[in-house]
Amino acid sequence: MPKKVRVAMMSMAHAHADGYARQVGQIPDAQLMCIWDDMPERGKPMAEKYGVPFFGNAMEEVLDRKDVDAIVVNAPTAQHTEIYLKAIERGKHVFTEKALTISTKEADVVVEAVKKHPGIKFTVSLPSRTRGENLLIKELVEDGALGRITMIRGRVAHQAAIDKWFSGGQLWFVDKKAAGGGAMFDLGCHTTDMVRWIMGPPRYAVAQMNNFSRVYKIDDNGVAVVEFANRGLGILDTSFCHRSGPNLFEVFGTEGYVGRGFPGMPLMIQSRKLKGGNRIDGMIIPSRLPENKPSIMEAWISAILKDTPLITTVEDGRNLTELLEGCYIAWRTGKRYTFAK
């Protein structure tokens, strides 16, 4: 392994792709080597921006390069599985945008491929797991400070549909065949993953989504309700039609509450059962949060070079896809969806 991880960008289709290329350049132990994109008009200007070669033909042209150790996948979600499997076969490490895949069936194939190549470091960009306020929420749950968790409610929303954000090389975001779905499948990954991370395996899902704006032909406003194996409920609330108001994430338990997203307040806690026996009946705002973890990208580069732990794994990506897929099936069929045990 060279002193630096040599990285290829596999497509610049995702809105975060430019940011990932910039991150690679900012990490001393990484180097951006080249960019591949099946839309030259989308990828070539970015290659020129970063001063690296551009490849617009078959992806194998990049994946076969000896001077590429790892890839960052920013392609439309429907292309993910093909890119992963070809990269893993060639021993390349993988960092990918969410969602991992469109279907759980595909996700399971990717998980098995990674298991067969244990040296591969595979991570999914789920940055909510790195932030101090979310780490404290997870700690409060695991410490039992909130008692048994009865419900989590998470909203993530912005104005992408009503302000017509998607065009040109990013129109795939609003093509359900390319993206897997609309607002909930893309933007909803953040809160859906957080809820799954805290609550564990799901049992049932029901959902209602619609095309509120009628700007793009995808779901842009929706809610899913999930019952988990621990009998707690999760309310997943996602929209591309949100101009104002907070994006709240709230955890309710038999002994307390914690919520984030209140303007000017990073976190609010109420608990009758904090560690150390302290009882707090009123709301408190913590003065100090846990330190943020390194970025998902930084942790991935470190794992490749030093075998340090990843923050997110291919299994985390698989679990997220399973939950998203179940919610969409529930909506499309109008029936409660039962997850496989």
C-alpha positions as CSV (number, residue, x, y, z in Angstrom):
1,M,0.0,0.0,0.0
2,P,1.4,3.4,-1.0
3,K,1.8,6.2,1.6
4,K,-1.3,7.9,0.2
5,V,-4.6,6.4,-0.8
6,R,-5.0,7.1,-4.5
7,V,-8.7,7.8,-5.2
8,A,-10.9,7.8,-8.3
9,M,-14.2,9.6,-8.4
10,M,-16.8,7.3,-10.0
11,S,-19.2,9.9,-11.5
12,M,-20.0,13.5,-10.5
13,A,-23.7,12.9,-10.6
14,H,-24.5,13.5,-7.0
15,A,-24.9,16.9,-5.5
16,H,-22.2,16.1,-2.9
17,A,-19.6,14.8,-5.4
18,D,-17.7,18.1,-5.7
19,G,-17.5,18.2,-1.9
20,Y,-16.1,14.7,-1.7
21,A,-13.5,15.5,-4.3
22,R,-12.5,18.5,-2.2
23,Q,-12.4,16.4,0.9
24,V,-10.0,13.9,-0.8
25,G,-7.7,16.8,-1.7
26,Q,-7.8,18.1,1.9
27,I,-6.8,14.8,3.6
28,P,-3.0,14.6,3.7
29,D,-3.1,10.8,3.3
30,A,-5.2,10.8,0.2
31,Q,-4.8,11.9,-3.5
32,L,-7.4,12.4,-6.2
33,M,-6.1,10.6,-9.3
34,C,-8.9,10.8,-11.9
35,I,-12.6,11.2,-12.6
36,W,-14.9,8.9,-14.5
37,D,-18.4,9.9,-15.6
38,D,-20.7,8.5,-18.3
39,M,-21.8,12.1,-19.0
40,P,-18.7,14.0,-20.2
41,E,-20.5,17.3,-19.9
42,R,-20.9,16.6,-16.2
43,G,-17.5,15.0,-15.4
44,K,-15.0,16.7,-17.6
45,P,-15.4,20.2,-16.2
46,M,-14.8,18.8,-12.7
47,A,-11.7,16.9,-13.9
48,E,-10.4,20.2,-15.3
49,K,-11.2,21.9,-12.0
50,Y,-9.2,19.5,-10.0
51,G,-6.4,19.0,-12.6
52,V,-6.8,15.3,-13.0
53,P,-7.5,13.0,-16.1
54,F,-11.1,12.5,-17.2
55,F,-12.4,9.1,-18.4
56,G,-15.8,8.9,-20.2
57,N,-15.7,5.4,-21.6
58,A,-16.1,2.1,-19.9
59,M,-15.7,2.3,-16.1
60,E,-13.3,-0.6,-16.2
61,E,-10.8,1.8,-17.8
62,V,-10.5,3.5,-14.3
63,L,-11.1,0.4,-12.2
64,D,-8.2,-1.4,-13.9
65,R,-5.7,1.3,-13.2
66,K,-2.8,0.3,-10.9
67,D,-2.5,3.8,-9.6
68,V,-6.1,3.7,-8.1
69,D,-6.5,2.1,-4.7
70,A,-10.0,3.3,-3.9
71,I,-13.1,4.8,-5.4
72,V,-15.8,7.3,-4.3
73,V,-19.1,6.4,-5.9
74,N,-21.4,9.4,-6.7
75,A,-23.3,7.7,-9.6
76,P,-27.1,7.4,-9.8
77,T,-28.2,4.8,-7.3
78,A,-29.3,2.4,-10.0
79,Q,-25.6,2.2,-11.2
80,H,-24.2,1.5,-7.7
81,T,-24.3,-2.3,-7.6
82,E,-22.4,-2.7,-10.9
83,I,-19.7,-0.3,-9.9
84,Y,-19.3,-1.8,-6.4
85,L,-19.0,-5.4,-7.7
86,K,-16.5,-4.5,-10.4
87,A,-14.4,-2.5,-8.0
88,I,-14.5,-5.2,-5.3
89,E,-13.4,-7.8,-7.8
90,R,-10.3,-5.6,-8.5
91,G,-9.5,-5.1,-4.8
92,K,-10.5,-1.4,-4.7
93,H,-11.8,0.1,-1.5
94,V,-15.2,1.8,-1.7
95,F,-16.7,5.0,-0.3
96,T,-20.3,5.5,-1.5
97,E,-23.1,8.0,-1.4
98,K,-26.3,6.8,0.1
99,A,-28.5,5.0,-0.6
100,L,-26.4,1.9,-0.9
101,T,-28.6,0.2,-3.5
102,I,-32.2,0.5,-4.7
103,S,-33.3,-3.0,-3.5
104,T,-32.5,-5.2,-0.5
105,K,-31.8,-8.0,-2.9
106,E,-29.0,-6.0,-4.5
107,A,-27.7,-4.9,-1.1
108,D,-27.4,-8.5,0.1
109,V,-25.3,-9.3,-3.0
110,V,-23.0,-6.4,-2.2
111,V,-22.7,-7.4,1.4
112,E,-21.7,-11.0,0.4
113,A,-19.1,-9.6,-2.1
114,V,-17.5,-7.5,0.6
115,K,-17.4,-10.5,3.0
116,K,-15.6,-12.5,0.3
117,H,-12.9,-9.8,0.2
118,P,-12.2,-9.0,3.8
119,G,-9.4,-6.6,3.0
120,I,-11.8,-4.2,1.3
121,K,-12.8,-1.2,3.3
122,F,-16.3,-0.3,2.3
123,T,-18.2,2.7,3.9
124,V,-21.4,4.6,3.3
125,S,-21.7,8.3,3.6
126,L,-24.1,8.7,6.6
127,P,-22.6,11.8,8.3
128,S,-25.3,12.1,11.0
129,R,-23.4,9.4,12.9
130,T,-20.4,11.6,13.3
131,R,-22.1,14.6,15.0
132,G,-21.8,15.3,18.7
133,E,-25.5,15.9,19.3
134,N,-26.4,12.6,17.7
135,L,-23.7,10.7,19.6
136,L,-25.2,12.1,22.8
137,I,-28.7,10.9,21.8
138,K,-27.3,7.5,21.1
139,E,-25.5,7.5,24.5
140,L,-28.6,8.5,26.4
141,V,-30.6,5.7,24.8
142,E,-27.9,3.1,25.5
143,D,-27.4,4.3,29.1
144,G,-31.1,3.8,29.7
145,A,-31.5,7.5,30.7
146,L,-34.7,7.7,28.7
147,G,-36.1,4.3,29.8
148,R,-37.6,2.1,27.1
149,I,-37.9,4.0,23.8
150,T,-41.5,4.3,22.8
151,M,-41.1,6.5,19.7
152,I,-38.7,8.4,17.6
153,R,-39.9,11.1,15.3
154,G,-37.5,12.5,12.6
155,R,-38.1,15.2,10.0
156,V,-35.7,16.1,7.2
157,A,-36.9,18.5,4.6
158,H,-35.9,21.3,2.2
159,Q,-37.4,23.2,-0.8
160,A,-35.8,21.2,-3.6
161,A,-39.2,20.6,-5.5
162,I,-40.8,24.0,-5.0
163,D,-37.6,25.8,-6.0
164,K,-36.8,23.3,-8.9
165,W,-33.3,22.4,-7.7
166,F,-32.8,19.5,-10.1
167,S,-31.8,19.9,-13.7
168,G,-29.2,18.8,-16.3
169,G,-26.8,16.2,-14.9
170,Q,-28.8,15.9,-11.6
171,L,-32.2,15.2,-13.1
172,W,-31.6,11.6,-12.2
173,F,-32.5,12.5,-8.6
174,V,-36.1,12.8,-9.7
175,D,-36.2,9.7,-11.8
176,K,-37.5,6.9,-9.6
177,K,-35.8,4.2,-11.8
178,A,-32.4,5.9,-11.4
179,A,-32.8,7.1,-7.8
180,G,-35.0,4.4,-6.3
181,G,-37.6,6.9,-5.2
182,G,-38.0,10.6,-4.4
183,A,-37.6,12.6,-1.3
184,M,-37.8,9.8,1.2
185,F,-35.3,7.5,-0.7
186,D,-32.7,10.3,-1.0
187,L,-33.0,13.0,1.6
188,G,-34.9,10.7,4.0
189,C,-31.8,8.5,4.3
190,H,-30.4,10.7,7.0
191,T,-33.2,10.4,9.6
192,T,-34.1,6.8,8.5
193,D,-30.6,5.7,9.2
194,M,-30.6,7.4,12.6
195,V,-33.8,5.8,13.6
196,R,-32.6,2.4,12.4
197,W,-29.3,2.9,14.2
198,I,-31.1,3.6,17.5
199,M,-34.0,1.3,17.3
200,G,-32.6,-1.8,15.7
201,P,-34.4,-4.2,13.3
202,P,-37.8,-3.2,11.9
203,R,-41.0,-5.4,12.0
204,Y,-43.7,-3.5,10.1
205,A,-44.2,-0.4,8.0
206,V,-47.0,1.7,6.7
207,A,-46.6,4.8,4.6
208,Q,-48.3,7.6,2.7
209,M,-46.4,9.7,0.2
210,N,-47.5,12.0,-2.6
211,N,-46.4,14.4,-5.3
212,F,-47.4,17.6,-3.7
213,S,-45.6,20.1,-5.8
214,R,-46.2,18.4,-9.2
215,V,-42.9,19.8,-10.3
216,Y,-41.1,16.4,-10.7
217,K,-42.6,13.0,-11.2
218,I,-41.6,11.6,-7.8
219,D,-42.8,11.5,-4.2
220,D,-41.8,14.9,-2.7
221,N,-43.8,14.8,0.5
222,G,-44.3,11.7,2.7
223,V,-44.5,10.0,6.1
224,A,-43.8,6.4,7.1
225,V,-44.6,4.8,10.4
226,V,-42.4,1.8,11.4
227,E,-42.8,-0.6,14.3
228,F,-39.5,-2.1,15.4
229,A,-38.6,-5.4,17.1
230,N,-38.4,-3.5,20.4
231,R,-42.0,-2.5,20.0
232,G,-41.1,1.2,19.7
233,L,-42.4,3.2,16.8
234,G,-40.5,5.4,14.3
235,I,-42.1,8.3,12.4
236,L,-40.1,9.2,9.3
237,D,-41.2,12.5,7.8
238,T,-39.5,13.8,4.6
239,S,-40.3,16.6,2.1
240,F,-38.9,18.5,-0.8
241,C,-41.6,21.1,-0.2
242,H,-40.4,22.7,3.0
243,R,-39.3,26.3,3.0
244,S,-39.3,27.1,6.8
245,G,-39.6,25.6,10.2
246,P,-37.3,23.2,12.1
247,N,-36.1,19.7,11.1
248,L,-36.7,18.0,14.4
249,F,-35.4,14.7,15.7
250,E,-37.1,13.6,18.9
251,V,-36.7,10.5,21.0
252,F,-39.5,9.6,23.6
253,G,-39.0,7.0,26.3
254,T,-40.7,5.8,29.4
255,E,-38.3,7.8,31.6
256,G,-37.4,10.8,29.5
257,Y,-37.1,12.7,26.2
258,V,-34.4,14.2,24.0
259,G,-34.8,16.4,21.0
260,R,-32.7,18.3,18.6
261,G,-33.5,20.8,15.8
262,F,-34.9,23.6,18.0
263,P,-33.7,27.0,16.8
264,G,-30.8,28.2,18.9
265,M,-30.8,25.0,21.0
266,P,-28.6,22.1,19.9
267,L,-30.3,19.6,22.2
268,M,-33.0,19.5,24.8
269,I,-33.2,16.7,27.5
270,Q,-35.7,15.7,30.1
271,S,-35.0,12.6,32.1
272,R,-35.9,10.9,35.4
273,K,-33.1,8.4,35.1
274,L,-29.8,10.0,34.1
275,K,-26.5,8.1,34.8
276,G,-25.4,8.7,38.4
277,G,-29.0,8.7,39.8
278,N,-29.7,12.4,39.0
279,R,-33.4,13.2,38.4
280,I,-34.3,16.0,36.1
281,D,-37.9,16.9,35.8
282,G,-37.4,20.1,33.8
283,M,-35.8,20.5,30.4
284,I,-32.1,21.0,30.2
285,I,-29.8,22.1,27.4
286,P,-26.4,20.5,27.6
287,S,-23.5,22.9,27.8
288,R,-21.0,20.4,26.3
289,L,-21.6,17.8,23.7
290,P,-19.4,14.9,22.8
291,E,-16.7,15.7,20.2
292,N,-17.7,15.1,16.6
293,K,-16.1,12.0,15.1
294,P,-13.8,12.4,12.1
295,S,-15.7,12.7,8.8
296,I,-16.9,9.4,7.1
297,M,-14.2,10.1,4.5
298,E,-11.4,10.7,7.0
299,A,-12.3,7.5,8.9
300,W,-12.4,5.5,5.6
301,I,-8.9,6.7,4.6
302,S,-7.6,5.9,8.0
303,A,-9.1,2.4,7.9
304,I,-7.4,1.8,4.6
305,L,-4.0,2.8,5.8
306,K,-4.1,1.9,9.5
307,D,-6.9,-0.6,9.8
308,T,-8.8,1.6,12.2
309,P,-12.6,1.1,12.5
310,L,-15.0,2.4,10.0
311,I,-17.8,4.6,11.2
312,T,-20.3,3.1,8.8
313,T,-20.2,-0.3,7.1
314,V,-21.8,-2.0,4.1
315,E,-24.2,-3.7,6.6
316,D,-25.4,-0.3,7.8
317,G,-26.1,0.6,4.1
318,R,-27.9,-2.7,3.6
319,N,-30.1,-2.1,6.7
320,L,-31.0,1.4,5.5
321,T,-32.0,0.1,2.0
322,E,-34.2,-2.6,3.6
323,L,-36.1,0.0,5.7
324,L,-36.5,2.4,2.8
325,E,-37.6,-0.3,0.4
326,G,-40.2,-1.6,3.0
327,C,-41.7,1.9,3.4
328,Y,-42.0,2.3,-0.4
329,I,-43.6,-1.1,-0.8
330,A,-46.1,-0.2,1.9
331,W,-47.0,3.0,0.2
332,R,-47.3,1.5,-3.3
333,T,-49.4,-1.4,-2.2
334,G,-51.5,0.4,0.4
335,K,-50.8,-2.4,2.8
336,R,-48.7,-2.9,5.9
337,Y,-45.3,-4.3,5.0
338,T,-43.7,-7.0,7.1
339,F,-39.9,-7.2,7.2
340,A,-38.2,-10.5,6.9
341,K,-36.8,-11.8,10.3
